[in-house]
Amino acid sequence: MRTTHLLSALAIALGSATAANAAFVIEIDTDGLDDGTLTFSPNFSFGGDTTTASQSAPSVAVGTTGGDSIFGGDGSNANGNAYDPATADTYLYSYTPGTDADNFSPAAGTALNQNLAASGIAGGGSDTYAIWATWPLTTNVNPAGVTYDLFEGGIGGTNIFSTTIDQNGNDGTWVRLGYADLTAGTDYVLRQTAQQNSFVSQRAAAVMFEIPEPGTAAVLGLGGLALLRRRTA
């Protein structure tokens, strides 16, 4: 009888795993149309003193639906001034594991870019997550770079990681920003800021929170990004 119960439970678990989604994608424009009209995700907002941005072509990354991307902004920090996150062009993405239900279900091994693949593991629980971003193919983003900071408990909370990248040259697929240990039911905010405000200070189409294959979080990230773990206060 006990063996029967265990087998039944295993069958249910395997069936659930097969049907489970696997990642949470935050697309800035959720209408699925490249039409110059933005229908913002409830998990996206502008930060600092930024209130608007310009529309551009969609990303071609798997899991995106063809909505507009954005670039630039109206942050008051003049081009050439020292970086100030309070006045830099700023985009914010919020995620609460377990509350924000997975909305992207790639099969394990689905290519996310030329070198890396999706795990297919369902998210939502407390675990180590890979954080990704995508934007359309570009060669004209300000070369000063774009900074991504992940905060626990919202802006002003614990800064889990920070990385600055050059967005030029990406082919429009997913770029892995780093890893972080996330706790179910806890609010997180990924902040994207331009190092220098300019007409094309930065670009964005979507970000993704995904649990990678076990063990991969011990490997260095794409482009030499080191493993980024939770910092203790």
QUICORMO-V844836 format. One record per helix or strand of 2 or more residues. SS is the DSSP state (2 for helix, 1 for strand). FROM is the first residue (numbers start at 1). LEN is the number of residues. If there is no record, write none. Layout:
BEGIN
ss;from;len
SS;FROM;LEN
SS;FROM;LEN
END
This chain:
BEGIN
ss;from;len
2;2;18
1;23;5
1;44;3
1;54;3
1;69;3
1;90;8
1;127;8
1;146;7
1;158;8
1;175;8
1;187;8
1;203;2
1;206;6
2;216;3
2;222;3
END
